[in-house]
Amino acid sequence: MSRELTIEEKIQRALDIQEVQNVMSKHAYYHGLGLNIEELENIWTQKAPNASFAQNTGYWVGYDSIMYAYGTIHLANQKVALANLQKNYPSVSDDDLGAGTLIMHTLTTPIIEIAGDGQTAKGLWYTPGQVTEIGGDGYPSAMWIWEKYGVDFVKEDGEWKIWHMQICTDCTCPVAGDTSWVTTVTTSAAPAVSAVLKDTETQGVSPTPDIEVTTYNSYSNTQVPQNFPKFPEPYWTFSETFSYGAEHLLENND
């Protein structure tokens, strides 16, 4: 930071931190309800350059690409899941989209930094939770899932919006049975879009990232944790700090 903040600026900063936390809480609720499209329309930037959504296997870059992978395909997969569920539960109607699913990604341990110029912000969260989705056999399948969020935010027209979101999946495992993340170790990311299932047929389509690269390594019983997302640090303007987005890779491709 190039100078000390005034009292008024510190008060505004405290307000901004709360508003950024509220945006991430809205993400948790939207995603838990399966309302990914509504989330993108309401709390993601549609103006800032190179918006991105990342999982362990790479980045989707640009609002349209994020809408396709996180929104449109997610909705299509919900419809596939509903059709599978109806095979076993004929009473479930075509209007019951999301029946049998239960998604929770809670937010803990927030670290939030507001830029000195007040135009961008950074945040890091642990997000433990569970995903219950419909498998290809038409029955629910419950999984534990532990992740981290590294997120950049931009202020647009006086409101904070998600700009870059990096999801770092640490581990997943079935809720039932004797298996744990130790016995179900994987070296790849959770399936693209939003769900983690034993039966990936439910996914229907898993879109390939625009930039395929290992952004984060899930738990392994033979290696030290790698690629831990950086802690947000005080900064004055975004050009002075790192990004949770794909800018460094886009620059290398120029």
Buried (B, 14 or more C-beta within 10 A) or exposed (E): BEEEBEEEBEEBBEEBBEBBBEBBEBBBEBBBEBBBBEBBEBBBBEEBEBBBBBBBBBBBBBBEBBBBBBBBBBBBBBEBBBBBBBEEBEEBEEEEBBBBBEBBBEBEEBEBBBBBBBEBBBBBBBBBBBBBBBBBBBBBBBBBBBBBBBBBBBBBEEEBBBBBBBBBBBBBBBEEEEEEBEEBBBEEBBBBBBBBBBBEEBBBEBBEBBBEEEBBBBBBEEEEEEEEBEEBEEBEBBEBBBBBBBBEBBEEEE
